[in-house]
Amino acid sequence: MTIENARVLQEQLANEAIAHLQENGSKELADDCVRSIAVVGKAWGIPADETAHWQARAQQEQTRHVGDAGPRETMGTRHHAPDMFTRVMQFVWDMFETALDLGDDAARYRLFDTAHVLAAVYLPPDWLGSKPIVS
């Protein structure tokens, strides 16, 4: 993984935070994604202003949702195309790869936990098998 891939990873995390807020009001997962943006920035030496940009983008969406009664209605259920599974697996892999390079256990577990939740949201159980990603 390169610093450019890490920048893309930060953007993906910000987009995931926004998507989960818009689709199902999942503030907890959005918060995990925002915190993970900081961990990725620290791990790869991304300048603080770039990291803050992605965090602010996701947090602005959270601010817009304050006071909402619940999830927003969407145009139907999310369809998972096979190419999306590959993209999600790469996203999760990048998070795990970054976590392995961290010297801070708390930061490592932050990325592991967020990657696990995102994989559980996007990847169908039959695609992953019946075993959990982490025990």
Sequence and secondary structure as in RCSB ss.txt:
>XXXX:A:sequence
MTIENARVLQEQLANEAIAHLQENGSKELADDCVRSIAVVGKAWGIPADETAHWQARAQQEQTRHVGDAGPRETM
GTRHHAPDMFTRVMQFVWDMFETALDLGDDAARYRLFDTAHVLAAVYLPPDWLGSKPIVS
>XXXX:A:secstr
  HHHHHHHHHHHHHHHHHHHHHH  HHHHHHHHHHHHHHHHHHT  HHHHHHHHHHHHHHHHHHTT  S    S
S     HHHHHHHHHHHHHHHHHHHT S HHHHHHHHHHHHHHHHHHS HHHH SS S  
